[in-house]
Amino acid sequence: MVTNASDATATDDKPEAVGETKSEAATSEGRARRPGGTITDEGIARLRARIGVPEPHTAPPQYRRPNVDAFRNVARCYGDDNPLWCDEDYAAASSWGGPIAPPPLVGGDTLVGEDEVTRIPDHLRDLMKGDPLRGVHAFYSAASREWWAPLRPGLRVFRRNALVGVHDKVSEFAGRAVHEWGGQVFMDETGTPLSGQYRNMVRTERRKARERGKYTKIEPQRYTDEQIAEIEAAYDAEVSARRGGDPRYWEDVEVGDQVGPMVKGPLRVTDMVCWHVGMGMGLYGVAPLRLALTNRRRIPSFYYRDDLNIPDVQQRVHWDPELARRAGNPTTYDYGRMRETWLIHLCTDWMGDDAWLWKLSCEFRKFNYVGDTQWLRGTVVQKYLATGGRPAVDLELSATNQRGELTTPGTATILLPSRERGAVSLPDPPGGTGNLRNTLDAIVEQFR
């Protein structure tokens, strides 16, 4: 299980959940044209040479100055209507004195953050050109995030992006695999470091993965009326279980305390449409109509012709069942980041408005298919004083589907208010304050 950024590369060797892809989709036509990429020692060496080199992001942010409306839209897209994020009157009475961004907003592939580094220096252009593992599929396998300060409405956000770790592994799913950790750090216009996010894209040779046929025998489950009623009852209980403005004091928490359960599902394509409404279209700049043509000319390898001979994005494995089947799955599936936000939701509902979610890490061990239901739970596994005497607890988290399969294990560290020590003291960012270069350099050291 991922516990923090420093050991996050020691994940289970079963990368199973997909975020976006960097390779050609596996249609029969595509197989004839492009047999797929191969992992080579040379390609890995080229990747490692890029570690720590900052580069611009591939797309502008969805929100340049995220306001309360952006806070609301992002929270709602993963099913969270906590008034702390978007009700100005409610939030004014909180310890924060006003709305703060829901944690998933402070990050994301292209959600917020204007590039601090806007161009690659001439002497590094050859190093950074192209994908050293071109054609090799990318599974979004694990994520690790930390938050250092709240984002207030209306502030510009800046980011610094770099590859932070490359690790050669062996995967049950597709043989040799490369764990490619990308990192982003974020700072608001006042110079306050906000957060860091690190995601593990596991690169596998798609042809080998397809030949294994590991998941094609999974069949969608028809729900009984009783099962739907159980899910609806859990949804009905969600708001009353939210801690909200009632402080959860550190002194009142004990090791073994349970968190949740919270339910998410059954997953529908509609849920993913709502996700995109708040989160945008993600890393590869997916756009409609004329803008789609512009994007296709920018990254033609991300597109190929469908059965009607119409060019379309590979990203539709998340909503096109036939494409998902050609990629080795029984049907469409979620984005890994969706389940990450669900675990964040579980934590923020439990901890209350006066606490601070400091760290959260998770792995995506199983696909979450359309039709699946995830039951989220947590357990307090440690209670202690963190650096600087900060009252803290560690949680073990899990998302388990209706088949009883653990799909998403995780961990979280939460800072709680204390009767004895007072309000939460926000954590110190790696590398100090006010300089994203130092912050990102410190993160790179954690991944060595």
C-alpha positions in Angstrom: 0.0 0.0 0.0 1.2 3.5 -0.7 1.9 5.3 2.5 3.7 8.4 1.5 5.6 9.9 -1.5 8.9 8.4 -0.4 7.8 4.8 -0.6 5.0 5.2 -3.1 7.0 3.3 -5.8 6.7 0.1 -3.8 3.2 -0.6 -5.0 1.5 -3.9 -5.6 2.5 -5.2 -9.0 -1.0 -5.3 -10.4 -1.6 -1.9 -12.2 -5.2 -2.3 -13.2 -7.0 1.1 -13.3 -6.6 3.4 -16.2 -6.5 7.1 -16.2 -5.5 8.6 -19.6 -3.4 6.8 -22.1 -0.3 7.6 -24.0 -0.5 4.9 -26.6 -2.5 3.9 -29.7 -5.8 2.3 -28.8 -6.0 -1.4 -29.6 -8.5 -1.6 -32.5 -8.0 -4.4 -35.0 -7.1 -1.7 -37.6 -4.7 -0.1 -35.1 -3.0 -3.4 -34.5 -2.4 -3.8 -38.2 -1.0 -0.3 -38.5 0.9 -0.1 -35.2 1.9 -3.2 -33.3 2.5 -1.1 -30.1 5.5 0.2 -28.3 8.2 -1.7 -26.5 9.9 -1.0 -23.2 13.7 -0.8 -23.7 16.6 0.0 -21.5 17.4 3.0 -23.8 13.9 4.4 -23.4 14.1 4.1 -19.6 17.4 5.8 -19.5 16.0 8.7 -21.6 13.1 9.0 -19.2 15.4 9.1 -16.2 17.4 11.9 -17.7 14.3 14.0 -17.5 13.8 13.7 -13.8 13.5 17.1 -12.1 13.5 19.0 -15.4 10.5 21.4 -15.3 8.3 21.7 -18.4 5.1 23.4 -19.3 1.8 21.6 -19.1 0.2 20.4 -22.2 -3.1 22.3 -21.7 -4.2 25.5 -19.9 -6.0 25.2 -16.6 -9.8 24.7 -16.4 -10.0 27.5 -13.8 -7.5 30.4 -13.9 -9.0 32.2 -10.9 -11.2 29.6 -9.2 -14.0 31.2 -7.3 -16.8 29.9 -5.1 -18.7 28.7 -8.2 -15.7 26.7 -9.3 -15.4 25.3 -5.7 -19.0 24.2 -5.9 -18.8 22.7 -9.4 -15.7 20.6 -8.5 -17.1 19.3 -5.3 -20.5 18.4 -6.9 -18.8 16.5 -9.7 -17.7 13.8 -7.1 -20.9 14.0 -5.1 -19.9 16.4 -2.3 -22.2 19.2 -1.3 -20.4 20.3 1.9 -21.3 24.0 2.4 -17.8 24.7 3.6 -16.7 24.8 0.0 -19.3 27.1 -1.4 -21.8 28.6 1.1 -20.3 31.9 2.0 -22.6 32.5 5.0 -21.9 29.0 6.4 -18.2 29.2 5.8 -17.9 32.6 7.4 -18.7 31.0 10.7 -16.1 28.3 10.4 -12.5 28.5 11.7 -11.4 29.4 8.1 -13.6 32.6 8.1 -14.9 31.9 4.6 -15.1 29.3 1.8 -12.0 27.2 1.0 -11.5 25.0 -2.0 -12.3 21.3 -1.7 -9.0 19.4 -1.6 -9.4 17.8 -5.1 -9.6 21.2 -6.7 -6.1 22.2 -5.6 -4.3 20.0 -8.1 -5.6 17.9 -10.9 -4.1 17.3 -14.4 -5.3 20.6 -15.9 -7.7 21.8 -13.2 -5.8 24.8 -11.8 -2.4 26.3 -12.1 -0.7 28.4 -14.7 2.7 27.2 -15.6 5.6 28.8 -13.7 7.9 27.5 -16.4 6.4 28.5 -19.8 9.0 27.0 -22.2 11.7 24.4 -22.3 15.2 25.9 -22.7 16.8 25.4 -26.0 19.6 23.2 -24.6 17.0 20.8 -23.2 14.7 20.6 -26.2 16.2 17.4 -27.6 16.1 15.7 -24.1 12.4 16.6 -23.6 11.2 15.9 -27.2 8.7 13.1 -27.7 7.9 10.1 -25.5 10.8 7.7 -24.9 8.3 4.9 -24.5 6.0 5.9 -27.3 3.2 3.4 -28.0 3.6 1.9 -24.5 0.2 2.0 -22.7 0.0 4.1 -19.5 -2.2 2.9 -16.6 -2.9 5.4 -13.8 -1.9 3.0 -11.0 -1.4 5.1 -7.9 -1.5 8.6 -6.5 -0.1 10.5 -3.6 -1.1 14.0 -2.6 -0.4 16.5 0.2 -1.9 19.9 1.1 -0.1 22.6 3.0 -2.6 25.6 2.9 -6.1 26.4 1.8 -6.9 28.0 -1.5 -9.2 31.0 -1.1 -11.7 32.2 -3.8 -10.5 34.4 -6.7 -6.7 33.8 -6.5 -4.5 32.9 -9.4 -2.7 29.6 -9.0 0.7 28.7 -10.4 2.2 25.2 -10.8 5.6 23.6 -11.6 5.6 20.2 -13.3 8.3 17.6 -13.7 9.0 13.9 -13.8 10.1 13.0 -10.3 10.7 9.2 -10.4 11.2 6.3 -12.9 11.3 2.7 -11.6 11.7 -0.5 -13.7 9.2 -3.2 -12.4 7.7 -6.5 -13.4 3.9 -6.5 -13.8 1.5 -9.5 -13.5 -0.7 -7.7 -16.0 1.7 -7.3 -18.9 5.2 -8.4 -18.1 7.8 -5.7 -17.8 6.5 -2.3 -16.6 7.9 1.1 -15.9 6.5 3.1 -12.9 6.6 6.7 -14.1 6.0 9.2 -11.3 5.0 12.7 -12.4 4.8 15.5 -9.9 3.2 18.9 -9.7 3.4 21.5 -7.0 1.0 24.5 -6.7 1.3 28.0 -5.2 -1.2 30.9 -5.1 -0.5 34.4 -6.3 0.4 35.5 -2.7 3.4 33.1 -2.7 1.7 30.5 -0.5 2.5 26.9 -1.4 -0.8 25.0 -1.6 -0.2 21.4 -2.5 1.7 18.7 -4.2 0.4 15.8 -6.3 2.3 12.8 -7.6 0.8 10.2 -9.8 2.2 6.8 -11.0 1.6 6.0 -14.6 2.5 2.3 -15.1 3.7 1.8 -18.6 3.0 -1.6 -20.1 3.2 -3.1 -23.6 -0.5 -3.1 -24.6 -0.2 -6.2 -26.9 1.0 -8.3 -24.0 -1.7 -7.0 -21.7 -4.4 -7.8 -24.3 -3.0 -11.3 -24.9 -3.3 -12.1 -21.2 -7.1 -11.5 -21.3 -7.2 -11.2 -17.5 -10.4 -9.2 -17.2 -12.5 -10.2 -20.2 -14.5 -12.8 -18.2 -15.9 -10.2 -15.7 -19.6 -9.8 -16.4 -21.8 -6.8 -15.4 -24.1 -7.6 -12.5 -27.8 -7.0 -12.4 -28.8 -5.4 -9.1 -31.8 -6.6 -7.1 -34.3 -4.2 -5.7 -32.9 -4.9 -2.2 -29.4 -4.0 -3.3 -30.6 -0.7 -4.8 -32.5 0.0 -1.6 -29.3 -0.7 0.5 -27.3 1.8 -1.6 -30.1 4.4 -1.4 -30.2 4.0 2.4 -26.4 4.7 2.5 -26.9 7.8 0.4 -29.7 9.0 2.7 -27.4 8.6 5.7 -24.5 10.5 4.2 -25.4 14.1 5.1 -26.3 13.3 8.7 -23.0 11.5 9.1 -21.0 14.5 8.0 -19.1 16.0 10.9 -19.4 19.6 9.6 -19.1 22.4 12.1 -18.9 20.1 15.1 -15.1 19.8 15.8 -13.7 16.4 16.0 -11.1 16.9 18.7 -7.9 14.8 18.7 -8.5 13.8 22.3 -11.8 12.2 21.4 -10.3 9.9 18.6 -8.9 6.5 19.4 -7.0 3.9 17.4 -9.5 1.5 15.9 -12.2 4.1 15.3 -14.2 3.5 12.1 -14.7 5.9 9.3 -17.7 5.5 7.0 -19.0 3.6 5.3 -19.8 5.8 2.3 -21.1 4.5 -1.0 -20.3 5.6 -4.5 -22.3 4.0 -7.3 -23.5 2.1 -9.2 -21.2 3.9 -11.6 -22.9 5.2 -14.7 -21.6 7.0 -17.8 -23.7 9.9 -16.5 -21.5 10.1 -13.4 -18.4 10.5 -15.7 -20.2 13.2 -17.7 -20.8 15.1 -14.4 -17.2 14.5 -13.4 -16.0 16.2 -16.6 -18.4 19.1 -16.1 -16.5 20.0 -12.9 -13.0 18.7 -13.6 -12.7 19.5 -17.3 -11.5 17.1 -20.0 -8.1 16.3 -18.6 -4.6 16.0 -19.7 -4.9 15.7 -23.5 -7.1 18.7 -24.3 -10.2 16.8 -25.5 -12.5 19.3 -27.2 -15.5 19.4 -29.5 -16.0 20.0 -33.2 -13.5 22.5 -34.8 -11.5 22.5 -31.6 -11.3 18.7 -31.8 -9.7 19.0 -35.2 -7.2 21.5 -33.9 -6.3 19.2 -31.0 -6.0 16.2 -33.3 -3.5 18.1 -35.5 -1.6 18.9 -32.3 -1.4 15.3 -31.0 -2.5 13.0 -33.9 -1.4 9.8 -32.1 -4.1 10.3 -29.5 -6.7 9.9 -32.2 -7.7 7.1 -34.6 -10.6 6.4 -36.8 -13.6 4.5 -35.4 -15.8 2.0 -37.1 -17.5 4.8 -39.1 -14.0 6.1 -40.2 -14.4 9.1 -38.0 -11.3 10.2 -36.0 -12.0 10.2 -32.2 -10.0 10.2 -29.0 -8.6 7.2 -27.3 -9.9 8.6 -24.0 -13.3 7.2 -24.9 -12.4 3.9 -23.4 -14.2 5.5 -20.4 -17.5 5.7 -22.3 -17.2 3.5 -25.4 -17.8 -0.2 -24.5 -16.4 -1.6 -27.7 -13.2 0.3 -27.4 -12.8 -0.8 -23.8 -13.3 -4.4 -24.9 -10.6 -4.0 -27.6 -8.3 -2.8 -24.9 -8.8 -6.0 -22.9 -11.7 -5.0 -20.6 -15.3 -6.2 -20.5 -16.8 -2.7 -20.6 -16.0 0.9 -19.8 -14.5 2.1 -16.5 -13.8 5.2 -14.4 -10.8 7.4 -14.1 -8.6 6.5 -11.2 -8.7 10.1 -10.0 -12.4 9.7 -9.4 -11.9 7.2 -6.7 -9.1 9.3 -5.2 -11.6 12.2 -4.8 -14.1 9.7 -3.3 -11.6 8.8 -0.6 -11.0 12.5 0.0 -14.7 13.0 0.4 -14.8 10.1 3.0 -12.0 11.9 4.9 -13.4 15.4 4.9 -16.9 14.3 5.9 -15.4 12.4 8.9 -12.9 14.9 10.1 -15.1 18.0 10.2 -14.6 21.6 9.0 -12.0 22.5 11.6 -9.5 19.7 10.7 -7.0 19.6 7.9 -6.4 16.8 5.4 -2.6 16.8 5.1 -1.8 13.7 3.1 -3.7 11.1 1.1 -2.3 8.2 -1.0 -4.0 5.4 -2.8 -3.5 2.6 -5.4 -5.9 1.6 -8.1 -5.6 -2.2 -8.0 -8.8 -3.1 -9.8 -10.8 -1.5 -12.5 -14.1 0.2 -11.4 -16.4 -0.7 -14.3 -19.6 1.0 -15.3 -22.2 -0.8 -13.1 -19.9 -1.3 -10.2 -20.5 0.1 -6.7 -17.7 1.1 -4.3 -18.1 1.0 -0.6 -15.6 3.3 1.1 -14.4 2.7 4.7 -11.5 3.8 6.9 -9.9 2.9 10.2 -7.8 5.1 12.6 -4.5 3.2 12.8 -2.3 5.7 14.6 -2.7 8.7 16.9 0.3 10.9 17.5 1.9 14.4 17.6 3.4 15.1 14.1 6.3 17.4 13.4 5.9 20.6 15.4 3.6 19.0 18.0 0.7 18.9 15.6 -2.1 16.5 16.8 -2.5 14.0 14.0 -4.1 10.7 13.1 -3.4 8.2 10.3 -6.2 6.3 8.6 -6.2 3.2 6.5 -8.7 3.6 3.7 -10.4 1.2 1.3 -12.8 1.1 -1.6 -14.4 -2.4 -2.1 -16.8 -3.2 -4.9 -20.0 -5.2 -4.8 -18.1 -8.4 -5.7 -16.1 -8.0 -2.5 -12.9 -7.0 -4.3 -10.6 -4.4 -2.8 -10.2 -2.0 -5.7 -8.5 1.0 -4.0 -6.5 0.8 -0.8 -5.1 4.0 0.6 -3.9 6.0 3.6 -4.5 9.5 4.9 -3.0 11.8 7.5 -5.3 14.3 9.1 -4.5 17.1 11.5 -7.2 17.6 14.1 -8.1 20.4 16.5 -7.2 19.8 20.1 -8.8 21.0 23.3 -5.3 21.3 24.9 -3.3 22.6 21.9 -5.9 24.6 20.1 -6.7 25.0 16.4 -4.9 23.1 13.7 -1.4 24.3 12.7 -1.0 23.9 9.0 1.9 21.7 7.8 5.2 23.0 6.4 5.7 22.4 2.7 8.8 20.5 1.5 11.7 22.8 0.6 10.3 25.8 2.5 7.9 28.5 1.4 7.5 30.8 -1.5 9.6 28.9 -4.1 8.2 26.2 -6.2 11.6 25.2 -7.5 12.8 24.3 -4.0 9.5 22.5 -3.3 9.7 20.3 -6.4 13.4 19.6 -5.9 12.6 18.4 -2.4 9.9 16.1 -3.8 12.4 14.6 -6.3 14.7 13.7 -3.4 11.8 11.8 -1.7 11.4 9.6 -4.8 15.0 8.6 -5.2 
